Amino acid sequence: MRTHPEQHWLPMATYLEAIERESRRFREVLIDQPAGTPVPSCPGWDVDDLLWHLGGGDVQHFWGWIVAHRPEGPEEYPQPDRPADRHGILALFDRAHEDLMLRLRNADPADGCWTWASDTVLHTVAFTMRRQAHEALIHRVDAELAAGERTPLDPHLAADGVVECLEVMYGALPGWGRFAPDGSRVAVDITDTGHRIVLGLGRFTGTDPRTGRDEDEDDVQVLAREYIGRSADPVDLRISGTAEELDLWLWHRAGAFEPAVTGDEETARRLRAILAQPIG
């Protein structure tokens, strides 16, 4: 039985604090970086591109508007023009961040709110709060990688990021598709927080109604959330690392880091192929 991705680990207030904290760090890292400084974790981007991405029409400006107009979709969203210089981009980032925080603080997390998720049960303000916390966290890491100033991740937020990434970014199941487990089981152990996420591998099939394309591919679903040592159920593969290591590994921001992997080599190969897909 797959878990439900709306079962958050952290209080909503923690996500709001994280958006504020990670966005502030993101800004202070980028503000003094020379124009044209590349972002190694986002090929083809420089620091102004990254600043525009988080503050502009892709992320915080967009989601502030979405929460303000809930539960309507983005069809009428007024895409802002990108300012011509760093000063203009920073000014837009500051306005967008302030508006997003205002909208989220004054919203009921249970309110209906459009999201891109196929699973309509994820169309809530709570989903947006959580997603924006992890969006700000990962892009803070991108900013630090560009500046060469990496600082640690909060382990509890990073552990929640591991779960969100596996359940939502990789494992969210659209209503038009079906997941058929094949019995393969993987334990992902977060060593510093003691959490374990149990994954199942199988096949995802269905016809995408937007494109008419038939899908038939290896996929992964989260089957359970446990604590390390609490379950004696056998698994085919074990992956372990700290919350920070695993969160950055899943988001392809870990550089040369490879988690400890023990167990069946074919299961490891299949899982790596699934997780090699870009997610942002």
C-alpha positions in Angstrom: 0.0 0.0 0.0 1.6 3.3 -1.1 1.8 6.2 1.3 0.0 9.4 0.7 2.2 12.4 -0.1 0.0 14.8 1.8 1.1 13.2 5.1 3.7 15.8 5.9 6.5 15.2 8.5 6.8 18.8 9.5 4.4 21.5 10.8 3.2 24.1 8.3 5.0 26.8 10.4 8.3 25.0 9.8 7.8 25.2 6.0 7.0 28.9 6.2 10.2 29.5 8.4 12.2 27.5 5.8 11.0 29.6 2.9 11.9 32.8 4.7 15.3 31.5 5.9 16.4 29.8 2.7 15.3 32.7 0.5 17.2 35.1 2.7 20.4 33.1 2.5 19.9 32.7 -1.3 19.7 36.5 -1.7 22.7 37.3 0.5 24.9 34.8 -1.4 24.0 36.0 -4.8 23.9 39.8 -4.3 27.7 40.2 -4.4 28.4 37.6 -7.1 29.7 39.1 -10.4 27.4 39.1 -13.4 28.0 36.1 -15.5 29.2 33.8 -12.7 28.1 30.3 -13.8 25.9 28.1 -11.6 27.6 24.7 -11.9 24.5 22.7 -10.7 22.3 24.4 -13.4 24.2 24.1 -16.7 23.8 27.1 -18.9 22.7 29.4 -16.1 24.5 32.3 -14.5 23.7 33.8 -11.1 21.2 36.4 -12.6 19.4 33.5 -14.3 19.1 31.7 -11.0 17.9 34.9 -9.2 15.3 35.5 -11.9 14.2 31.8 -11.7 13.4 31.8 -8.0 12.0 35.3 -7.8 10.3 35.7 -11.2 7.7 33.9 -13.2 8.9 30.4 -12.6 8.7 30.3 -8.8 7.9 32.8 -6.1 6.1 35.5 -8.2 4.1 32.8 -9.9 3.1 30.9 -6.7 2.3 34.1 -4.8 -0.2 34.8 -7.6 -1.6 31.3 -7.6 -2.2 31.3 -3.8 -3.8 34.8 -4.1 -6.2 33.5 -6.8 -6.9 30.1 -5.3 -8.4 27.8 -6.4 -8.1 29.1 -10.0 -5.4 27.9 -12.3 -2.6 29.8 -14.0 -4.5 30.6 -17.3 -4.7 34.4 -16.4 -1.3 34.6 -14.7 0.4 37.9 -15.8 3.9 36.7 -16.6 6.4 39.5 -15.6 9.0 40.8 -17.9 12.6 40.1 -16.9 14.3 43.3 -15.8 17.4 44.3 -17.7 19.9 44.4 -14.8 20.7 42.9 -11.4 19.2 45.8 -9.5 15.8 45.3 -11.3 15.9 41.5 -10.8 16.6 41.9 -7.1 13.8 44.4 -6.7 11.3 42.0 -8.3 12.6 39.1 -6.2 12.1 41.1 -3.0 8.5 42.1 -4.0 7.7 38.6 -5.1 9.1 37.0 -1.9 7.2 39.5 0.3 4.0 38.8 -1.5 4.4 35.0 -1.4 5.0 35.0 2.4 2.0 37.3 2.9 -0.3 35.1 0.9 0.9 31.9 2.6 0.8 33.2 6.1 -2.8 34.4 5.6 -4.0 31.2 3.9 -5.6 28.1 5.4 -3.2 25.2 4.5 -6.3 23.1 3.8 -7.7 25.5 1.2 -7.9 24.2 -2.4 -5.2 25.7 -4.6 -4.1 24.8 -8.1 -0.8 22.9 -8.4 0.9 21.1 -11.4 0.4 17.7 -9.6 -1.8 15.2 -11.5 -3.1 13.9 -8.2 -5.9 16.4 -7.4 -5.7 15.6 -3.6 -2.4 17.6 -3.8 -4.2 20.7 -4.9 -3.9 22.5 -1.5 -2.1 25.5 0.0 -0.3 23.0 2.2 1.3 21.4 -0.9 2.5 24.8 -2.1 4.0 25.6 1.4 6.0 22.4 1.5 7.0 22.6 -2.2 8.2 26.2 -1.8 10.3 25.4 1.2 12.2 22.7 -0.7 12.4 24.9 -3.8 14.1 27.6 -1.8 16.4 25.1 -0.1 17.7 23.5 -3.3 18.2 26.9 -5.0 20.0 28.2 -1.9 22.4 25.3 -2.5 22.7 26.3 -6.2 23.6 29.8 -5.1 26.2 28.6 -2.7 27.7 26.3 -5.3 28.1 29.2 -7.6 29.7 31.3 -4.9 31.8 28.4 -3.4 30.3 29.0 0.0 28.4 25.8 0.9 26.7 25.7 4.3 24.9 22.8 6.0 21.3 21.9 5.4 18.9 21.6 8.4 18.7 17.8 8.8 14.9 17.7 9.5 14.1 19.8 6.5 16.5 17.7 4.4 14.9 14.5 5.6 11.5 15.8 4.7 13.0 16.8 1.3 14.1 13.1 0.7 10.5 12.0 1.3 9.0 14.8 -0.8 11.4 14.1 -3.7 10.6 10.3 -3.6 6.9 10.6 -3.1 6.0 13.7 -5.2 8.8 14.5 -7.7 9.4 10.8 -8.7 6.5 8.8 -7.2 3.4 10.9 -7.7 0.9 8.8 -9.6 -1.4 10.6 -12.0 -5.1 9.5 -12.1 -4.7 8.3 -15.7 -1.9 5.9 -14.9 -1.4 2.6 -13.0 1.5 1.3 -11.0 2.0 -2.4 -10.9 4.6 -3.4 -8.3 6.9 -6.3 -9.1 7.9 -7.1 -5.5 11.3 -5.4 -5.6 11.8 -3.4 -2.3 14.4 -0.8 -1.5 15.1 0.7 2.0 16.5 4.3 2.0 18.0 4.9 5.4 18.5 8.5 6.6 21.2 7.8 9.1 21.3 11.1 11.1 17.5 11.3 11.7 16.8 7.6 11.9 14.1 7.6 9.2 13.7 4.8 6.7 11.7 5.1 3.4 10.7 1.8 1.8 10.4 1.9 -1.9 8.7 -0.5 -4.3 9.8 -0.8 -8.0 7.4 -1.8 -10.8 5.9 -0.6 -14.1 3.9 2.5 -14.7 1.5 2.3 -17.6 -1.2 4.5 -19.0 -2.2 6.9 -21.7 -1.4 10.6 -21.1 -4.6 12.5 -22.0 -2.6 15.7 -22.8 -0.4 14.1 -25.4 -2.2 10.8 -26.3 1.1 9.0 -25.6 1.1 5.5 -24.2 3.5 5.2 -21.2 5.1 2.0 -20.1 8.2 2.3 -18.0 10.0 1.4 -14.8 8.8 3.5 -11.9 9.1 3.8 -8.1 6.6 4.3 -5.3 7.0 5.0 -1.6 5.4 2.0 0.2 6.2 2.9 3.9 7.8 5.4 6.2 9.5 3.7 9.2 12.3 4.1 11.6 15.6 2.3 11.1 15.6 -1.0 13.0 11.8 -1.0 13.5 11.0 -3.4 10.6 12.3 -6.8 9.9 10.7 -7.0 6.4 13.3 -8.1 3.8 14.5 -5.7 1.1 16.5 -6.3 -2.0 18.6 -3.1 -1.7 19.7 -0.7 1.0 20.8 2.9 0.4 22.0 5.0 3.3 23.4 8.5 3.9 22.7 11.6 6.0 19.6 13.6 5.2 21.7 16.3 3.6 23.6 13.8 1.5 20.5 12.0 0.3 18.5 15.1 -0.4 21.2 16.6 -2.6 21.9 13.3 -4.2 18.3 12.9 -5.3 18.3 16.5 -6.6 21.5 15.8 -8.5 23.3 18.5 -6.4 25.7 16.2 -4.5 28.7 16.4 -6.8 30.9 13.3 -6.3 28.9 11.9 -3.4 27.5 8.4 -3.8 25.4 6.9 -1.0 26.3 3.6 0.5 24.5 0.9 -1.5 24.2 -2.8 -0.6 22.1 -5.6 -2.1 21.0 -6.7 -5.5 22.9 -5.1 -8.4 20.0 -5.3 -10.9 17.7 -3.5 -8.5 20.3 -0.8 -8.0 20.7 -0.4 -11.7 17.0 0.0 -12.2 16.6 2.5 -9.4 19.5 4.6 -10.6 18.0 4.7 -14.1 14.7 6.0 -12.6 16.4 8.6 -10.4 18.6 9.8 -13.3 15.6 11.6 -14.8 15.9 15.4 -14.4 13.5 16.9 -11.9 14.6 20.6 -11.8 
